Amino acid sequence: MYGYQKTGSDVEVITIRLRAIAKKRDLNIPFIQNKKNKINPAMGKMIFNGKRIDIKVYNRNAFYSGYKFNGPALILEDTSTTFITPKFKCSVDDWGNIIAKI
């Protein structure tokens, strides 16, 4: 109706929409540890806006609730790498989220 018809060919499904209703369950997201271990980031260099800058390189698994750091920083973890640009001030909340503000 909205495309073309190719008689005798397989059907290709482009879009499927689903609406579901489920019973509400309590969601229990655990807090990260509040141990204030000393974090010693590695130092690195990178090109940002055409200039070579010094950056701190963190392992995200080392973060604890309340930890604070400033950009520029590179945060490494198993599934992603996050770059915090200069001028950002960051803190880690109780669930491990990085809150970045200028």
PEQUIQUI-V402373 format. One line per field, one symbol per residue. ss: DSSP state (~ for helix, > for strand, _ for the rest). A space follows every 10 residues. Layout:
ss->???
This chain:
ss->__________ __________ __________ __________ _>>>>>>>__ >>>>>>>>>~ ~~_____>>> __>>>>____ >>>>____>> >>_____>>> >_
